[in-house]
Every structure is written in C-alpha cells, then in structure tokens.
Amino acid sequence: MAADKLERLKEIIRDCEKAVVAFSGGVDSTLLLSVAHEALGDNVMAVTVVSSFMPGHEKKEASEIANLIGVRHEIVMIDENDIEGFTDNPVDRCYICKKYLFSQVLDIAEGKGIACVMDATNADDTGDYRPGLRALRELDVRSPLMEAGLTKAEIRELSKERNLSGWGKPAMACLATRIPYGEKITREKLRQIDEAEEFLRSLGYGNCRVRHHGKLARIEVSPKRIGQLMKPDQCRQVTEHLRSLGFKYITVDMQGYRMGSLNEAICGEEEKS
C-alpha cells in the first residue's frame, strides 16, 4: 500500500515540473524533499522559515538534511511581531501564521520563476483542528503527501526504507501551540518552552510537550514514561530545572502526550489522537 502511494506521490510531484518545498527538517518534509529531488532533480529547492516560535534545533537540522539530500536550501528569518494578530493568539492563530509564512515562501518561488510551492501536510493532519490548512488552500500551496493519501505511519515506513535521517524522530510543532488560545505569545514564553522541552529530550523524553499556563508548566510525556518522570530523583531534577527557567509550579498531565491537547478547550472534546 505505501509503495503504491509512493508512486502516486512521484506522479504528483512530476506534474509540477519545478517546485519549492517548505522544509522544516521533520520526518514529513524530509520524505517530501527526498522524493521531490528524485523526481525533479535540480528543479527543486528547499526553503526553511525560522523564527522564535520554532524549536531552536530545527534550523541546524534542516540545513544538514537538505545538504545530505543534495538540494539548494534557503533560510528565511522572520519576526513574529511582523505577523499581524499572531501574538494575540486567537483560535485562528495557525491560519494567520500560515498565511504569512507561505506568502514569504511564495515570494521566493516567484522570484525564481517557480510556480509550485509544496508543504508536507499528510493524510493524518485532517483529524485535528488545523485552521492553517485553509491558508494553504487559499494560496494554492500543494500538499503532495496528503494528495497521495500517505499517513504518518506510512511516511515513517518509507523514510526508514530510504535510510532518511531522523525517520523515527518525534513530531515537532510550532512552540506557540503550547500556549492556550487568548494568552499573549511572547519571546520569553517561547524561550521557556523551548529550553524546557530541550531539557526533557536530553533526559530521553522524545515525545514531550511543555504547555505554558503562566507560572505553571504542564508536562506531557508518553503515558508509558509518566512513572519514570515521577520517580523522586527525576522529579526533583525536572522541577529544579523548569523553576530555573521561570516557572513556579510544575505539573505532569496524567493523560500523557497527545497532539492538540490545547484544542480540547475549543473543540469540546476530552481526547484527541
């Protein structure tokens, strides 16, 4: 099944002839860029948008992976304060952000005479509240992985078969997704989140989120790892570090890590996959 979808993906990409891939360095965009390079050769390039609301390690990883694949790569630095309405953190924040970011990528593509811009949305990404998808449709950005029907599991499977770097690494997301809607997004909050999650990853908690509730940090890790996190020595170590970052209260979410947990407040659902 995944092999058939891979062939369909190649057909979709070839139809574009020339393309710019919005490249984060994550599992999905790495597979997309690899297949696009295979299908289009030098007629594809990668563009990575970097800002304080993206995890700090992503810029370095994106550059390294693009170099390994062998494609041209440009990095665009943006200031989140330039995105009108973004820092107010409304429920359509993702739409506002995507509209701005992909407008920048489209400008680059237009300047190079490339009509097709691709992003790495996959078939599973329609299952959560994702207003950013509306922005992609409005801007005519292609989502070949979704068009081919590739799920996250299939993307990991194909990436492993192709020996792509980081095929098994956890999903990453904009740091602003850790701040409840309606609460102001600031660089200080984003710094706290980034450094807290980086610390947890250094302890082996790959799938983790630190949700920012003012002075309170709500930690989400894999349900299987909650017991480890709550052991006295580990608990003390994490608590001390997160307090050094400016949090006063440190809690662990007993439901564990799940995508879009802050969307529960607006969707009226108790659980999201």
Salt bridges, closest charged atoms under 4 A:
GLU7 OE2 - LYS10 NZ 3.55
GLU11 OE1 - ARG8 NH1 3.66
ASP28 OD1 - LYS152 NZ 3.14
GLU38 OE2 - LYS10 NZ 2.86
GLU38 OE1 - ARG162 NH2 2.68
GLU61 OE1 - LYS169 NZ 3.11
GLU64 OE2 - LYS60 NZ 2.63
GLU74 OE2 - LYS112 NZ 3.02
ASP79 OD2 - ARG187 NH2 3.08
GLU80 OE2 - ARG187 NE 2.75
ASP88 OD1 - LYS184 NZ 2.74
ASP125 OD1 - ARG130 NH2 3.56
ASP128 OD1 - LYS272 NZ 3.63
GLU138 OE1 - LYS99 NZ 2.91
GLU138 OE2 - ARG134 NH1 3.47
GLU147 OE1 - ARG142 NH2 2.78
GLU154 OE1 - LYS5 NZ 2.92
GLU188 OE2 - ARG191 NH2 2.58
GLU195 OE1 - ARG191 NH1 3.16
GLU197 OE2 - ARG178 NE 2.78
GLU197 OE1 - ARG201 NH1 3.89
GLU198 OE1 - HIS57 ND1 3.79
GLU198 OE1 - ARG201 NH2 2.88
GLU220 OE2 - ARG211 NE 3.07
GLU220 OE2 - ARG218 NH1 2.83
GLU220 OE2 - ARG258 NH1 3.73
ASP233 OD1 - ARG236 NH2 2.50
ASP253 OD2 - ARG218 NH1 2.70
ASP253 OD2 - ARG258 NH1 3.19
GLU264 OE2 - ARG258 NE 2.93
GLU269 OE1 - LYS272 NZ 2.76
